[in-house]
């Protein structure tokens, strides 16, 4: 597969927001405290994060942005508690069972574009998520 600079076509919404179950995908270097940290020199791997995760079980491994605030409240970059609140209020349909964290710093752009990003998209596409909320650090 060759790299392409084509735009991703607009995809219209199929469900009312109150029916949509969201997954989080973050480039902020978020992962479970029990998972291996990211290689801060550049890393195209990702960490699966369960939907029932406690915010206190998450951390950031990333040296390419100031994550002091995220270290105090992970919801700054991975708003899992805010999604739960929106679901409880009936604003959104729910929180997916699978989320992904990866470190958005990489010098291996071809691998990111051709292997890692499609593999992550495949995982989310096959999950119970209807939509994805993308966050950055």
Backbone as JSON Lines, residues from 0, in Angstrom:
{"i":0,"aa":"X","n":[0.85,-1.17,0.0],"ca":[0.0,0.0,0.0],"c":[0.9,1.24,0.0]}
{"i":1,"aa":"X","n":[0.7,2.12,-0.92],"ca":[1.48,3.34,-1.0],"c":[0.83,4.43,-0.18]}
{"i":2,"aa":"X","n":[1.67,5.32,0.34],"ca":[1.13,6.45,1.1],"c":[0.34,7.35,0.18]}
{"i":3,"aa":"X","n":[-0.72,7.91,0.69],"ca":[-1.58,8.78,-0.08],"c":[-1.88,10.03,0.73]}
{"i":4,"aa":"X","n":[-2.12,11.1,0.07],"ca":[-2.5,12.34,0.75],"c":[-3.95,12.68,0.45]}
{"i":5,"aa":"X","n":[-4.73,11.7,0.05],"ca":[-6.15,11.93,-0.22],"c":[-6.87,12.29,1.08]}
{"i":6,"aa":"X","n":[-7.87,13.11,0.94],"ca":[-8.69,13.48,2.08],"c":[-9.65,12.34,2.42]}
{"i":7,"aa":"X","n":[-9.98,12.24,3.68],"ca":[-10.97,11.27,4.11],"c":[-12.34,11.88,3.83]}
{"i":8,"aa":"X","n":[-13.2,11.16,3.14],"ca":[-14.5,11.73,2.8],"c":[-15.35,11.96,4.05]}
{"i":9,"aa":"X","n":[-16.17,12.98,3.99],"ca":[-17.11,13.28,5.07],"c":[-18.06,12.1,5.25]}
{"i":10,"aa":"X","n":[-18.28,11.72,6.49],"ca":[-19.21,10.64,6.79],"c":[-20.35,11.22,7.61]}
{"i":11,"aa":"X","n":[-21.54,11.24,7.07],"ca":[-22.66,11.81,7.82],"c":[-23.02,10.97,9.03]}
{"i":12,"aa":"X","n":[-23.56,11.63,10.02],"ca":[-24.01,10.97,11.24],"c":[-25.24,10.13,10.93]}
{"i":13,"aa":"X","n":[-25.27,8.89,11.45],"ca":[-26.39,7.99,11.22],"c":[-27.33,7.88,12.41]}
{"i":14,"aa":"X","n":[-26.84,8.22,13.59],"ca":[-27.61,8.08,14.82],"c":[-27.72,9.43,15.53]}
{"i":15,"aa":"X","n":[-28.78,9.57,16.29],"ca":[-28.89,10.74,17.17],"c":[-27.79,10.63,18.22]}
{"i":16,"aa":"X","n":[-27.26,11.76,18.66],"ca":[-26.17,11.78,19.63],"c":[-26.52,10.97,20.88]}
{"i":17,"aa":"X","n":[-27.75,11.02,21.29],"ca":[-28.19,10.28,22.48],"c":[-28.17,8.76,22.28]}
{"i":18,"aa":"X","n":[-27.9,8.31,21.07],"ca":[-27.8,6.87,20.78],"c":[-26.37,6.44,20.49]}
{"i":19,"aa":"X","n":[-25.45,7.37,20.41],"ca":[-24.08,7.08,19.98],"c":[-23.21,6.66,21.16]}
{"i":20,"aa":"X","n":[-22.55,5.52,21.0],"ca":[-21.59,5.04,21.98],"c":[-20.2,5.45,21.5]}
{"i":21,"aa":"X","n":[-19.44,6.14,22.38],"ca":[-18.15,6.71,22.0],"c":[-16.97,5.91,22.52]}
{"i":22,"aa":"X","n":[-15.94,5.83,21.69],"ca":[-14.62,5.33,22.08],"c":[-13.67,6.52,22.08]}
{"i":23,"aa":"X","n":[-12.71,6.49,22.97],"ca":[-11.65,7.5,22.99],"c":[-10.41,6.93,22.3]}
{"i":24,"aa":"X","n":[-9.8,7.74,21.47],"ca":[-8.5,7.42,20.87],"c":[-7.64,8.65,21.09]}
{"i":25,"aa":"X","n":[-6.54,8.47,21.81],"ca":[-5.72,9.61,22.21],"c":[-4.27,9.45,21.78]}
{"i":26,"aa":"X","n":[-3.69,10.54,21.3],"ca":[-2.27,10.57,20.95],"c":[-1.43,11.13,22.11]}
{"i":27,"aa":"X","n":[-2.04,11.26,23.29],"ca":[-1.4,11.92,24.42],"c":[-0.48,11.01,25.23]}
{"i":28,"aa":"X","n":[-0.3,9.76,24.81],"ca":[0.57,8.84,25.54],"c":[-0.1,8.24,26.77]}
{"i":29,"aa":"X","n":[-1.43,8.12,26.74],"ca":[-2.18,7.57,27.88],"c":[-2.16,6.05,27.83]}
{"i":30,"aa":"X","n":[-1.98,5.46,29.0],"ca":[-2.03,4.0,29.12],"c":[-2.32,3.63,30.57]}
{"i":31,"aa":"X","n":[-2.66,2.37,30.79],"ca":[-2.85,1.87,32.14],"c":[-1.51,1.88,32.87]}
{"i":32,"aa":"X","n":[-1.55,2.15,34.15],"ca":[-0.31,2.13,34.95],"c":[0.35,0.75,34.91]}
{"i":33,"aa":"X","n":[-0.42,-0.29,34.67],"ca":[0.12,-1.65,34.63],"c":[0.68,-2.03,33.26]}
{"i":34,"aa":"X","n":[0.48,-1.18,32.24],"ca":[0.99,-1.48,30.91],"c":[2.39,-0.9,30.71]}
{"i":35,"aa":"X","n":[3.1,-1.47,29.76],"ca":[4.43,-0.97,29.45],"c":[4.35,0.48,28.98]}
{"i":36,"aa":"X","n":[5.27,1.33,29.43],"ca":[5.27,2.72,28.96],"c":[5.67,2.79,27.49]}
{"i":37,"aa":"X","n":[5.35,3.91,26.87],"ca":[5.75,4.12,25.49],"c":[7.22,4.46,25.42]}
{"i":38,"aa":"X","n":[7.84,4.17,24.29],"ca":[9.23,4.56,24.04],"c":[9.19,6.02,23.63]}
{"i":39,"aa":"X","n":[9.68,6.91,24.49],"ca":[9.56,8.34,24.24],"c":[10.42,8.82,23.08]}
{"i":40,"aa":"X","n":[11.31,7.97,22.58],"ca":[12.11,8.34,21.4],"c":[11.29,8.21,20.12]}
{"i":41,"aa":"X","n":[10.12,7.61,20.22],"ca":[9.23,7.4,19.06],"c":[8.63,6.02,19.14]}
{"i":42,"aa":"X","n":[7.31,5.94,19.02],"ca":[6.64,4.68,19.27],"c":[5.35,4.64,18.47]}
{"i":43,"aa":"X","n":[5.16,3.6,17.68],"ca":[3.93,3.41,16.9],"c":[3.04,2.32,17.48]}
{"i":44,"aa":"X","n":[3.29,1.95,18.72],"ca":[2.42,0.95,19.35],"c":[1.28,1.67,20.07]}
{"i":45,"aa":"X","n":[0.3,0.91,20.47],"ca":[-0.83,1.48,21.18],"c":[-1.16,0.57,22.34]}
{"i":46,"aa":"X","n":[-1.96,1.13,23.26],"ca":[-2.39,0.38,24.42],"c":[-3.92,0.37,24.43]}
{"i":47,"aa":"X","n":[-4.49,-0.81,24.57],"ca":[-5.94,-0.91,24.73],"c":[-6.3,-0.55,26.16]}
{"i":48,"aa":"X","n":[-7.35,0.25,26.28],"ca":[-7.82,0.71,27.58],"c":[-9.28,0.29,27.71]}
{"i":49,"aa":"X","n":[-9.61,-0.47,28.76],"ca":[-11.0,-0.93,28.91],"c":[-11.95,0.21,29.25]}
{"i":50,"aa":"X","n":[-13.19,0.06,28.84],"ca":[-14.19,1.08,29.05],"c":[-14.55,1.32,30.5]}
{"i":51,"aa":"X","n":[-14.31,0.33,31.34],"ca":[-14.64,0.48,32.76],"c":[-13.45,0.93,33.6]}
{"i":52,"aa":"X","n":[-12.42,1.43,32.95],"ca":[-11.2,1.85,33.64],"c":[-11.48,2.98,34.62]}
{"i":53,"aa":"X","n":[-10.81,2.94,35.75],"ca":[-10.84,4.07,36.69],"c":[-9.81,5.08,36.21]}
{"i":54,"aa":"X","n":[-10.16,6.34,36.21],"ca":[-9.24,7.38,35.75],"c":[-7.92,7.32,36.53]}
{"i":55,"aa":"X","n":[-7.98,6.95,37.79],"ca":[-6.77,6.86,38.62],"c":[-5.84,5.74,38.18]}
{"i":56,"aa":"X","n":[-6.3,4.82,37.35],"ca":[-5.47,3.72,36.85],"c":[-4.74,4.09,35.56]}
{"i":57,"aa":"X","n":[-4.9,5.33,35.11],"ca":[-4.28,5.79,33.87],"c":[-3.12,6.73,34.16]}
{"i":58,"aa":"X","n":[-2.17,6.75,33.23],"ca":[-1.03,7.67,33.32],"c":[-0.59,8.06,31.92]}
{"i":59,"aa":"X","n":[0.34,9.0,31.85],"ca":[0.88,9.48,30.59],"c":[2.37,9.17,30.52]}
{"i":60,"aa":"X","n":[2.8,8.6,29.4],"ca":[4.22,8.48,29.1],"c":[4.44,9.22,27.79]}
{"i":61,"aa":"X","n":[5.02,10.39,27.87],"ca":[5.23,11.24,26.69],"c":[6.15,12.37,27.12]}
{"i":62,"aa":"X","n":[7.15,12.68,26.35],"ca":[8.06,13.77,26.69],"c":[7.99,14.93,25.7]}
{"i":63,"aa":"X","n":[7.01,14.91,24.8],"ca":[6.98,15.91,23.75],"c":[5.87,16.93,23.94]}
{"i":64,"aa":"X","n":[5.28,16.96,25.12],"ca":[4.36,18.04,25.51],"c":[4.33,18.09,27.04]}
{"i":65,"aa":"X","n":[3.89,19.19,27.55],"ca":[3.81,19.39,29.0],"c":[2.52,18.75,29.51]}
{"i":66,"aa":"X","n":[2.64,17.63,30.2],"ca":[1.45,16.92,30.65],"c":[1.25,17.02,32.17]}
{"i":67,"aa":"X","n":[1.75,18.1,32.76],"ca":[1.56,18.29,34.21],"c":[0.08,18.28,34.6]}
{"i":68,"aa":"X","n":[-0.75,18.94,33.81],"ca":[-2.18,18.99,34.15],"c":[-2.84,17.62,33.96]}
{"i":69,"aa":"X","n":[-2.44,16.91,32.92],"ca":[-2.97,15.56,32.71],"c":[-2.53,14.62,33.82]}
{"i":70,"aa":"X","n":[-1.34,14.84,34.37],"ca":[-0.89,14.02,35.49],"c":[-1.78,14.24,36.72]}
{"i":71,"aa":"X","n":[-2.34,15.43,36.84],"ca":[-3.24,15.74,37.96],"c":[-4.67,15.26,37.67]}
{"i":72,"aa":"X","n":[-5.09,15.38,36.42],"ca":[-6.43,14.94,36.02],"c":[-6.36,14.42,34.59]}
{"i":73,"aa":"X","n":[-6.35,13.13,34.44],"ca":[-6.19,12.5,33.12],"c":[-7.29,12.91,32.16]}
{"i":74,"aa":"X","n":[-8.42,13.37,32.7],"ca":[-9.54,13.8,31.85],"c":[-9.19,14.98,30.96]}
{"i":75,"aa":"X","n":[-8.1,15.68,31.26],"ca":[-7.63,16.77,30.39],"c":[-7.33,16.27,28.98]}
{"i":76,"aa":"X","n":[-6.79,15.05,28.9],"ca":[-6.4,14.49,27.6],"c":[-7.14,13.2,27.25]}
{"i":77,"aa":"X","n":[-7.78,12.6,28.24],"ca":[-8.5,11.34,28.05],"c":[-9.78,11.43,28.86]}
{"i":78,"aa":"X","n":[-10.8,12.12,28.34],"ca":[-11.98,12.48,29.13],"c":[-12.97,11.34,29.37]}
{"i":79,"aa":"X","n":[-12.49,10.29,29.97],"ca":[-13.32,9.12,30.22],"c":[-14.44,9.43,31.22]}
{"i":80,"aa":"X","n":[-14.12,10.18,32.26],"ca":[-15.16,10.53,33.24],"c":[-16.19,11.48,32.65]}
{"i":81,"aa":"X","n":[-15.75,12.4,31.77],"ca":[-16.69,13.32,31.13],"c":[-17.63,12.56,30.2]}
{"i":82,"aa":"X","n":[-17.13,11.54,29.5],"ca":[-18.0,10.72,28.66],"c":[-19.03,9.99,29.5]}
{"i":83,"aa":"X","n":[-18.59,9.45,30.63],"ca":[-19.52,8.75,31.51],"c":[-20.61,9.7,32.02]}
{"i":84,"aa":"X","n":[-20.23,10.93,32.36],"ca":[-21.21,11.92,32.82],"c":[-22.2,12.25,31.7]}
{"i":85,"aa":"X","n":[-21.69,12.41,30.47],"ca":[-22.57,12.71,29.34],"c":[-23.52,11.55,29.08]}
{"i":86,"aa":"X","n":[-23.04,10.32,29.24],"ca":[-23.91,9.15,29.06],"c":[-24.96,9.09,30.16]}
{"i":87,"aa":"X","n":[-24.56,9.34,31.39],"ca":[-25.5,9.31,32.51],"c":[-26.59,10.37,32.37]}
{"i":88,"aa":"X","n":[-26.23,11.49,31.75],"ca":[-27.19,12.58,31.53],"c":[-28.04,12.37,30.29]}
{"i":89,"aa":"X","n":[-27.76,11.31,29.54],"ca":[-28.52,11.03,28.33],"c":[-28.1,11.86,27.13]}
{"i":90,"aa":"X","n":[-26.99,12.56,27.24],"ca":[-26.5,13.38,26.12],"c":[-25.93,12.49,25.02]}
{"i":91,"aa":"X","n":[-25.2,11.46,25.43],"ca":[-24.67,10.48,24.48],"c":[-25.23,9.11,24.87]}
{"i":92,"aa":"X","n":[-25.11,8.16,23.95],"ca":[-25.67,6.84,24.18],"c":[-24.87,5.97,25.11]}
{"i":93,"aa":"X","n":[-23.58,6.23,25.24],"ca":[-22.78,5.4,26.13],"c":[-21.31,5.51,25.87]}
{"i":94,"aa":"X","n":[-20.56,4.74,26.63],"ca":[-19.11,4.68,26.55],"c":[-18.73,3.29,26.07]}
{"i":95,"aa":"X","n":[-17.91,3.24,25.05],"ca":[-17.52,1.96,24.46],"c":[-16.71,1.11,25.44]}
{"i":96,"aa":"X","n":[-16.6,-0.15,25.14],"ca":[-15.85,-1.08,25.99],"c":[-14.36,-1.06,25.71]}
{"i":97,"aa":"X","n":[-13.95,-0.44,24.6],"ca":[-12.54,-0.44,24.21],"c":[-12.14,0.96,23.76]}
{"i":98,"aa":"X","n":[-10.98,1.41,24.29],"ca":[-10.4,2.7,23.92],"c":[-8.93,2.46,23.61]}
{"i":99,"aa":"X","n":[-8.31,3.42,22.94],"ca":[-6.91,3.26,22.57],"c":[-6.1,4.49,22.95]}
{"i":100,"aa":"X","n":[-4.93,4.25,23.48],"ca":[-3.97,5.31,23.75],"c":[-2.7,5.01,22.98]}
{"i":101,"aa":"X","n":[-2.15,6.03,22.36],"ca":[-0.83,5.89,21.75],"c":[-0.09,7.2,21.87]}
{"i":102,"aa":"X","n":[1.2,7.16,21.59],"ca":[2.01,8.35,21.7],"c":[2.11,8.97,20.32]}
{"i":103,"aa":"X","n":[1.67,10.18,20.2],"ca":[1.61,10.84,18.9],"c":[2.94,11.3,18.37]}
{"i":104,"aa":"X","n":[4.04,10.88,18.96],"ca":[5.35,11.27,18.45],"c":[5.99,10.07,17.78]}
{"i":105,"aa":"X","n":[6.31,10.24,16.5],"ca":[6.93,9.15,15.75],"c":[7.72,9.72,14.59]}
{"i":106,"aa":"X","n":[8.85,9.15,14.32],"ca":[9.61,9.47,13.12],"c":[9.35,8.44,12.03]}
{"i":107,"aa":"X","n":[8.56,7.44,12.35],"ca":[8.26,6.35,11.42],"c":[6.88,6.58,10.81]}
{"i":108,"aa":"X","n":[6.76,7.63,10.02],"ca":[5.46,8.05,9.51],"c":[4.85,7.04,8.54]}
{"i":109,"aa":"X","n":[5.65,6.43,7.71],"ca":[5.11,5.44,6.77],"c":[4.51,4.27,7.54]}
{"i":110,"aa":"X","n":[5.2,3.78,8.55],"ca":[4.67,2.68,9.36],"c":[3.4,3.12,10.08]}
{"i":111,"aa":"X","n":[3.37,4.33,10.59],"ca":[2.18,4.84,11.26],"c":[1.0,4.87,10.31]}
{"i":112,"aa":"X","n":[1.23,5.39,9.13],"ca":[0.16,5.55,8.13],"c":[-0.28,4.23,7.53]}
{"i":113,"aa":"X","n":[0.67,3.36,7.22],"ca":[0.34,2.14,6.49],"c":[0.0,0.93,7.38]}
{"i":114,"aa":"X","n":[0.54,0.89,8.61],"ca":[0.3,-0.27,9.46],"c":[-0.45,0.08,10.74]}
{"i":115,"aa":"X","n":[0.12,0.98,11.53],"ca":[-0.42,1.23,12.86],"c":[-1.81,1.85,12.83]}
{"i":116,"aa":"X","n":[-1.99,2.93,12.09],"ca":[-3.29,3.6,12.05],"c":[-4.4,2.68,11.52]}
{"i":117,"aa":"X","n":[-4.17,1.95,10.41],"ca":[-5.22,1.02,9.97],"c":[-5.52,-0.08,10.99]}
{"i":118,"aa":"X","n":[-4.5,-0.56,11.69],"ca":[-4.73,-1.6,12.69],"c":[-5.55,-1.06,13.86]}
{"i":119,"aa":"X","n":[-5.25,0.16,14.29],"ca":[-6.03,0.77,15.37],"c":[-7.47,1.0,14.91]}
{"i":120,"aa":"X","n":[-7.63,1.5,13.7],"ca":[-8.98,1.73,13.16],"c":[-9.75,0.42,13.09]}
{"i":121,"aa":"X","n":[-9.08,-0.65,12.71],"ca":[-9.71,-1.97,12.62],"c":[-10.22,-2.42,14.0]}
{"i":122,"aa":"X","n":[-9.41,-2.21,15.04],"ca":[-9.83,-2.59,16.39],"c":[-11.08,-1.83,16.82]}
{"i":123,"aa":"X","n":[-11.09,-0.53,16.57],"ca":[-12.25,0.28,16.97],"c":[-13.46,-0.05,16.11]}
{"i":124,"aa":"X","n":[-13.24,-0.25,14.82],"ca":[-14.35,-0.57,13.93],"c":[-15.05,-1.87,14.35]}
{"i":125,"aa":"X","n":[-14.31,-2.79,14.9],"ca":[-14.86,-4.08,15.31],"c":[-15.32,-4.07,16.78]}
{"i":126,"aa":"X","n":[-15.29,-2.91,17.39],"ca":[-15.74,-2.8,18.79],"c":[-17.21,-2.38,18.82]}
{"i":127,"aa":"X","n":[-17.69,-2.06,19.99],"ca":[-19.07,-1.64,20.14],"c":[-19.25,-0.12,19.95]}
{"i":128,"aa":"X","n":[-18.21,0.57,19.56],"ca":[-18.27,2.03,19.38],"c":[-19.0,2.4,18.09]}
{"i":129,"aa":"X","n":[-19.77,3.47,18.19],"ca":[-20.43,4.05,17.01],"c":[-19.63,5.24,16.47]}
{"i":130,"aa":"X","n":[-18.85,5.85,17.36],"ca":[-18.08,7.06,17.0],"c":[-16.83,7.11,17.85]}
{"i":131,"aa":"X","n":[-15.89,7.93,17.42],"ca":[-14.62,8.08,18.12],"c":[-14.41,9.54,18.47]}
{"i":132,"aa":"X","n":[-13.97,9.76,19.7],"ca":[-13.53,11.08,20.12],"c":[-12.01,11.03,20.15]}
{"i":133,"aa":"X","n":[-11.4,11.83,19.28],"ca":[-9.93,11.88,19.19],"c":[-9.41,13.0,20.08]}
{"i":134,"aa":"X","n":[-8.37,12.7,20.85],"ca":[-7.77,13.72,21.7],"c":[-6.25,13.73,21.51]}
{"i":135,"aa":"X","n":[-5.67,14.87,21.78],"ca":[-4.22,15.03,21.67],"c":[-3.68,15.64,22.96]}
{"i":136,"aa":"X","n":[-2.37,15.56,23.13],"ca":[-1.73,16.14,24.32],"c":[-1.26,17.53,24.05]}
